[in-house]
Amino acid sequence: MANILVQHGVSNITDQLDLKRRCSQPFANGGFGSIYQGELQDGRLVAIKHIDLRSRGELGPGGKRCKHAAHEMYTWSKCEHRGVLKAHGFALSEEEILLVSPLMQNGSLTNHLMCSNTGDRLRFCIDLVSAVEYLHAQGIVHGDIKADNVLVSDSREVQLVDFGNATLVQYLSLLFTRTSPQFACSIRFTAPEIMDGSNKKNTTQSDVYALGMTILQILTGQLPYAGEPDFPALAKIFRGVPPPRSHLDGILRNQYAEDKLWDLLLRCWTHEPNLRPTMTQVKQVLVEVEQESSP
């Protein structure tokens, strides 16, 4: 596995990683792995995602966990955009694959929403959409868009992370194709066609659905269907009932811009995937909303 990844441009940084300085407890959990703080030999702080190959008897170079880790690392390594966190590479440690990236000490966007004004939140949304637009142009579907998977840099720029559910639209057969369609699921952000099984894999259209829910979360500071347990929220998703507009009322202080934004979100959430806008169209409307709602 390691040789194939290296042949396709993914850096093996096992010799650069100082595992003795890894924290003993994870600070987060991502798709299919726990994330620890660690250091490179040169002292740079890094986030290390550990994927344990022993889980559920999937040990070995041909196991599901190994294939999934290779898929995630390869897909992530193809990304070159300021709105996508750049991966350092991978490392090998006993019966684990380690995915290594810069440590973003500001944490996730979720933690920054309460101290951000509406202008900042709109800019976060536009920058996030630009990052996903880039992914789609590269033939990459992210598959798990939500504010928890967006980090904030020291310069307060958003950077998308966690490619555990990502899909390459044109997948190289030489690499590690997944052995099953199973994936982690973030209920309130997952498109209904994925939830009900009518579509077995994430698509650019399901990314648009998740992005719409994430925009709502960023602007309101609340999860979609805030105040409702998961099961009632899930029932509304299946029935095509959108989150209440009342959570957005007054956010922009410009009724025309707010109406335009709400219409955009409803189109992102439509049950017919082919009727959802593209990321380019989403970004265009958000830029207009930003201009119309500015003082």
KESE-221806 format. One record per residue (C-alpha): z, y, x; residue in three letters. Coordinates in steps of 0.1 Angstrom, whole numbers, padded with zeros to 4 digits. Each point is the difference from the previous one (the first is absolute). Layout:
BEGIN
+-------+-------+-------+------+
!    zz !    yy !    xx ! type !
+-------+-------+-------+------+
!     Z !     Y !     X !  ALA !
...
+-------+-------+-------+------+
END
This chain:
BEGIN
+-------+-------+-------+------+
!    zz !    yy !    xx ! type !
+-------+-------+-------+------+
!  0000 !  0000 !  0000 !  MET !
!  0010 !  0025 !  0027 !  ALA !
! -0032 ! -0005 !  0019 !  ASN !
! -0022 !  0006 ! -0031 !  ILE !
!  0019 !  0032 ! -0008 !  LEU !
! -0004 !  0012 !  0035 !  VAL !
! -0037 ! -0008 ! -0001 !  GLN !
! -0003 !  0022 ! -0030 !  HIS !
!  0017 !  0030 !  0015 !  GLY !
!  0036 ! -0005 ! -0010 !  VAL !
!  0024 !  0007 !  0029 !  SER !
!  0025 ! -0027 !  0011 !  ASN !
!  0030 !  0021 !  0012 !  ILE !
!  0025 ! -0029 !  0005 !  THR !
!  0006 !  0011 !  0036 !  ASP !
!  0006 !  0036 ! -0010 !  GLN !
!  0027 ! -0008 ! -0026 !  LEU !
!  0037 ! -0001 !  0011 !  ASP !
!  0015 ! -0024 ! -0025 !  LEU !
!  0034 !  0004 !  0015 !  LYS !
!  0002 !  0035 ! -0015 !  ARG !
! -0010 ! -0011 ! -0035 !  ARG !
!  0026 !  0009 ! -0026 !  CYS !
!  0018 ! -0030 ! -0015 !  SER !
! -0004 !  0010 ! -0036 !  GLN !
! -0033 !  0010 ! -0018 !  PRO !
! -0003 !  0036 ! -0013 !  PHE !
! -0027 ! -0010 ! -0026 !  ALA !
! -0020 ! -0028 ! -0015 !  ASN !
! -0037 !  0001 ! -0003 !  GLY !
! -0026 ! -0024 ! -0014 !  GLY !
!  0010 ! -0035 !  0013 !  PHE !
!  0023 !  0012 !  0028 !  GLY !
!  0031 !  0019 !  0010 !  SER !
! -0003 !  0032 !  0021 !  ILE !
!  0023 !  0007 !  0030 !  TYR !
!  0003 !  0030 !  0024 !  GLN !
! -0008 ! -0009 !  0036 !  GLY !
! -0014 !  0014 !  0032 !  GLU !
! -0029 ! -0004 !  0023 !  LEU !
!  0006 ! -0004 !  0037 !  GLN !
! -0008 !  0037 !  0005 !  ASP !
!  0028 !  0010 ! -0024 !  GLY !
! -0021 !  0009 ! -0030 !  ARG !
!  0016 ! -0009 ! -0033 !  LEU !
! -0019 ! -0023 ! -0022 !  VAL !
!  0001 ! -0017 ! -0033 !  ALA !
! -0003 ! -0038 !  0003 !  ILE !
! -0010 ! -0020 ! -0030 !  LYS !
!  0011 ! -0036 !  0004 !  HIS !
! -0020 ! -0027 ! -0018 !  ILE !
!  0019 ! -0033 !  0002 !  ASP !
! -0025 ! -0029 !  0002 !  LEU !
!  0027 ! -0025 ! -0008 !  ARG !
!  0004 !  0012 ! -0036 !  SER !
! -0009 ! -0026 ! -0027 !  ARG !
! -0014 ! -0024 !  0025 !  GLY !
! -0028 !  0022 !  0011 !  GLU !
!  0005 ! -0003 !  0037 !  LEU !
! -0030 ! -0003 !  0023 !  GLY !
! -0032 !  0018 !  0009 !  PRO !
! -0016 ! -0013 ! -0032 !  GLY !
!  0029 !  0008 ! -0023 !  GLY !
! -0002 !  0025 ! -0029 !  LYS !
!  0025 !  0024 !  0016 !  ARG !
! -0019 !  0000 !  0033 !  CYS !
! -0033 !  0007 ! -0018 !  LYS !
!  0016 !  0027 ! -0021 !  HIS !
!  0014 !  0018 !  0030 !  ALA !
! -0033 ! -0002 !  0018 !  ALA !
! -0018 !  0014 ! -0030 !  HIS !
!  0025 !  0029 ! -0003 !  GLU !
! -0001 !  0008 !  0037 !  MET !
! -0038 ! -0001 !  0002 !  TYR !
! -0005 !  0021 ! -0031 !  THR !
!  0026 !  0026 !  0011 !  TRP !
! -0015 !  0002 !  0035 !  SER !
! -0034 !  0010 ! -0014 !  LYS !
!  0015 !  0033 ! -0014 !  CYS !
! -0005 !  0033 !  0018 !  GLU !
!  0011 !  0028 ! -0022 !  HIS !
!  0028 !  0025 !  0002 !  ARG !
!  0013 ! -0011 ! -0034 !  GLY !
!  0004 ! -0036 !  0011 !  VAL !
!  0028 ! -0009 !  0024 !  LEU !
! -0016 ! -0013 !  0032 !  LYS !
!  0010 ! -0035 !  0011 !  ALA !
!  0009 ! -0006 !  0036 !  HIS !
! -0010 ! -0037 ! -0002 !  GLY !
!  0017 ! -0034 ! -0004 !  PHE !
!  0024 ! -0020 !  0021 !  ALA !
!  0011 ! -0037 !  0000 !  LEU !
!  0036 ! -0011 !  0000 !  SER !
!  0009 ! -0037 ! -0003 !  GLU !
! -0009 ! -0008 ! -0036 !  GLU !
! -0007 !  0035 ! -0012 !  GLU !
! -0029 !  0024 !  0000 !  ILE !
!  0011 !  0036 !  0006 !  LEU !
! -0021 !  0029 ! -0013 !  LEU !
!  0009 !  0031 !  0020 !  VAL !
! -0005 !  0037 ! -0010 !  SER !
!  0015 !  0034 !  0009 !  PRO !
!  0035 !  0005 ! -0015 !  LEU !
! -0002 !  0028 ! -0026 !  MET !
!  0036 !  0012 !  0000 !  GLN !
! -0005 !  0022 ! -0031 !  ASN !
! -0003 ! -0031 ! -0021 !  GLY !
! -0021 ! -0003 ! -0032 !  SER !
! -0014 !  0027 ! -0022 !  LEU !
!  0024 ! -0011 ! -0028 !  THR !
!  0028 !  0015 !  0020 !  ASN !
! -0017 !  0033 !  0004 !  HIS !
! -0009 !  0008 ! -0036 !  LEU !
!  0031 !  0017 ! -0011 !  MET !
! -0001 !  0025 !  0028 !  CYS !
! -0037 !  0007 ! -0005 !  SER !
! -0015 !  0027 ! -0022 !  ASN !
! -0029 ! -0005 ! -0024 !  THR !
! -0025 !  0014 !  0025 !  GLY !
!  0012 ! -0024 !  0027 !  ASP !
! -0002 ! -0029 ! -0025 !  ARG !
! -0035 !  0008 ! -0010 !  LEU !
! -0010 !  0001 !  0037 !  ARG !
!  0017 ! -0034 !  0005 !  PHE !
! -0021 ! -0014 ! -0028 !  CYS !
! -0033 !  0015 !  0013 !  ILE !
!  0007 ! -0013 !  0035 !  ASP !
!  0009 ! -0035 ! -0013 !  LEU !
! -0032 ! -0001 ! -0021 !  VAL !
! -0020 !  0010 !  0031 !  SER !
!  0015 ! -0029 !  0019 !  ALA !
! -0008 ! -0025 ! -0027 !  VAL !
! -0035 !  0015 ! -0004 !  GLU !
! -0005 ! -0008 !  0037 !  TYR !
!  0012 ! -0036 ! -0004 !  LEU !
! -0024 ! -0005 ! -0029 !  HIS !
! -0029 !  0014 !  0021 !  ALA !
!  0009 ! -0026 !  0026 !  GLN !
! -0001 ! -0028 ! -0025 !  GLY !
!  0038 ! -0003 !  0000 !  ILE !
!  0021 ! -0004 ! -0032 !  VAL !
!  0037 !  0008 !  0007 !  HIS !
!  0015 ! -0019 ! -0029 !  GLY !
!  0035 !  0014 !  0000 !  ASP !
! -0001 !  0038 ! -0004 !  ILE !
!  0033 !  0017 ! -0009 !  LYS !
!  0022 !  0027 !  0015 !  ALA !
!  0022 ! -0026 !  0018 !  ASP !
! -0031 ! -0010 !  0020 !  ASN !
! -0007 !  0036 !  0012 !  VAL !
!  0019 !  0013 !  0030 !  LEU !
!  0005 !  0036 !  0010 !  VAL !
! -0007 !  0012 !  0036 !  SER !
!  0020 !  0026 !  0019 !  ASP !
! -0027 !  0025 ! -0010 !  SER !
!  0005 ! -0010 ! -0037 !  ARG !
! -0033 ! -0018 ! -0003 !  GLU !
! -0002 ! -0031 ! -0021 !  VAL !
! -0011 ! -0033 !  0016 !  GLN !
! -0007 ! -0031 ! -0020 !  LEU !
!  0014 ! -0033 !  0012 !  VAL !
!  0005 ! -0037 ! -0010 !  ASP !
! -0033 ! -0018 ! -0001 !  PHE !
!  0016 ! -0033 ! -0011 !  GLY !
! -0021 !  0000 ! -0032 !  ASN !
! -0031 !  0016 !  0015 !  ALA !
! -0034 ! -0015 ! -0005 !  THR !
! -0032 !  0004 !  0020 !  LEU !
! -0029 !  0002 ! -0025 !  VAL !
! -0024 ! -0014 !  0026 !  GLN !
!  0023 ! -0025 !  0017 !  TYR !
! -0010 ! -0015 !  0034 !  LEU !
! -0001 ! -0038 ! -0004 !  SER !
!  0012 ! -0005 !  0036 !  LEU !
!  0033 !  0015 ! -0009 !  LEU !
!  0028 ! -0015 ! -0021 !  PHE !
! -0010 !  0000 ! -0036 !  THR !
!  0030 ! -0003 ! -0023 !  ARG !
!  0007 ! -0035 ! -0013 !  THR !
!  0013 !  0012 ! -0034 !  SER !
! -0002 !  0031 ! -0022 !  PRO !
!  0037 !  0006 ! -0001 !  GLN !
!  0013 !  0034 !  0010 !  PHE !
!  0031 !  0021 ! -0004 !  ALA !
!  0001 !  0020 ! -0032 !  CYS !
!  0014 !  0035 ! -0006 !  SER !
!  0002 ! -0002 ! -0038 !  ILE !
! -0003 !  0037 ! -0010 !  ARG !
! -0029 !  0007 !  0023 !  PHE !
! -0020 ! -0032 ! -0006 !  THR !
! -0032 !  0002 ! -0021 !  ALA !
!  0001 ! -0020 ! -0032 !  PRO !
! -0030 ! -0022 !  0010 !  GLU !
!  0020 ! -0011 !  0030 !  ILE !
!  0032 ! -0006 ! -0019 !  MET !
! -0016 ! -0021 ! -0027 !  ASP !
! -0021 ! -0020 !  0025 !  GLY !
! -0034 !  0010 ! -0015 !  SER !
! -0008 !  0013 !  0035 !  ASN !
!  0012 ! -0022 !  0028 !  LYS !
! -0001 !  0025 !  0028 !  LYS !
!  0006 !  0037 !  0006 !  ASN !
! -0030 !  0023 ! -0003 !  THR !
! -0008 !  0037 !  0006 !  THR !
!  0005 !  0005 ! -0037 !  GLN !
!  0035 ! -0016 !  0001 !  SER !
!  0008 !  0024 !  0029 !  ASP !
! -0010 !  0029 ! -0022 !  VAL !
!  0024 ! -0012 ! -0027 !  TYR !
!  0028 ! -0002 !  0025 !  ALA !
! -0009 !  0033 !  0015 !  LEU !
!  0002 !  0016 ! -0034 !  GLY !
!  0035 ! -0014 ! -0005 !  MET !
!  0009 !  0012 !  0035 !  THR !
! -0012 !  0035 ! -0007 !  ILE !
!  0022 !  0001 ! -0030 !  LEU !
!  0030 ! -0012 !  0021 !  GLN !
! -0006 !  0026 !  0027 !  ILE !
! -0003 !  0029 ! -0024 !  LEU !
!  0029 ! -0010 ! -0022 !  THR !
!  0023 ! -0016 !  0025 !  GLY !
!  0004 ! -0029 ! -0023 !  GLN !
! -0014 ! -0035 ! -0003 !  LEU !
! -0026 ! -0005 ! -0027 !  PRO !
!  0016 ! -0009 ! -0033 !  TYR !
!  0032 !  0016 !  0013 !  ALA !
!  0031 ! -0011 ! -0018 !  GLY !
! -0014 ! -0033 ! -0012 !  GLU !
!  0007 ! -0034 !  0014 !  PRO !
! -0028 ! -0020 !  0015 !  ASP !
! -0007 ! -0022 ! -0029 !  PHE !
! -0006 !  0027 ! -0026 !  PRO !
! -0020 !  0019 !  0025 !  ALA !
! -0021 ! -0031 !  0007 !  LEU !
! -0006 ! -0004 ! -0038 !  ALA !
! -0013 !  0035 ! -0002 !  LYS !
! -0023 ! -0005 !  0029 !  ILE !
! -0015 ! -0031 ! -0017 !  PHE !
! -0004 !  0020 ! -0033 !  ARG !
! -0016 !  0029 !  0018 !  GLY !
!  0028 !  0024 ! -0008 !  VAL !
!  0001 !  0027 !  0028 !  PRO !
!  0032 !  0015 !  0013 !  PRO !
!  0012 !  0029 ! -0022 !  PRO !
! -0017 !  0033 !  0008 !  ARG !
!  0034 !  0018 ! -0006 !  SER !
!  0010 ! -0010 !  0036 !  HIS !
! -0028 !  0022 !  0013 !  LEU !
!  0004 !  0030 ! -0024 !  ASP !
!  0007 !  0032 !  0018 !  GLY !
! -0005 ! -0014 !  0035 !  ILE !
! -0031 !  0022 !  0007 !  LEU !
!  0009 !  0031 ! -0021 !  ARG !
! -0037 !  0003 ! -0008 !  ASN !
! -0010 ! -0017 ! -0033 !  GLN !
! -0037 ! -0003 !  0008 !  TYR !
!  0007 ! -0016 !  0034 !  ALA !
!  0026 ! -0023 ! -0015 !  GLU !
! -0024 ! -0011 ! -0028 !  ASP !
! -0026 ! -0007 !  0027 !  LYS !
!  0024 ! -0020 !  0020 !  LEU !
!  0012 ! -0021 ! -0029 !  TRP !
! -0036 ! -0008 ! -0010 !  ASP !
! -0006 ! -0012 !  0035 !  LEU !
!  0031 ! -0023 ! -0001 !  LEU !
! -0010 ! -0014 ! -0033 !  LEU !
! -0035 ! -0009 !  0014 !  ARG !
!  0017 ! -0016 !  0030 !  CYS !
!  0021 ! -0022 ! -0024 !  TRP !
! -0028 ! -0010 ! -0024 !  THR !
!  0000 ! -0038 ! -0006 !  HIS !
! -0037 ! -0003 !  0008 !  GLU !
! -0001 !  0000 !  0038 !  PRO !
! -0037 !  0012 !  0002 !  ASN !
!  0009 !  0031 ! -0020 !  LEU !
!  0025 !  0012 !  0026 !  ARG !
! -0010 !  0029 !  0023 !  PRO !
! -0007 ! -0006 !  0037 !  THR !
!  0023 !  0013 !  0026 !  MET !
! -0025 !  0028 !  0008 !  THR !
!  0001 !  0011 ! -0036 !  GLN !
!  0038 ! -0002 ! -0001 !  VAL !
!  0002 !  0022 !  0031 !  LYS !
! -0024 !  0026 ! -0014 !  GLN !
!  0021 !  0004 ! -0032 !  VAL !
!  0032 !  0003 !  0020 !  LEU !
! -0014 !  0027 !  0022 !  VAL !
! -0011 !  0019 ! -0031 !  GLU !
!  0035 ! -0005 ! -0015 !  VAL !
!  0016 !  0013 !  0032 !  GLU !
! -0022 !  0031 !  0000 !  GLN !
!  0005 !  0008 ! -0037 !  GLU !
!  0038 ! -0005 !  0002 !  SER !
!  0006 !  0021 !  0032 !  SER !
!  0016 !  0034 ! -0004 !  PRO !
+-------+-------+-------+------+
END
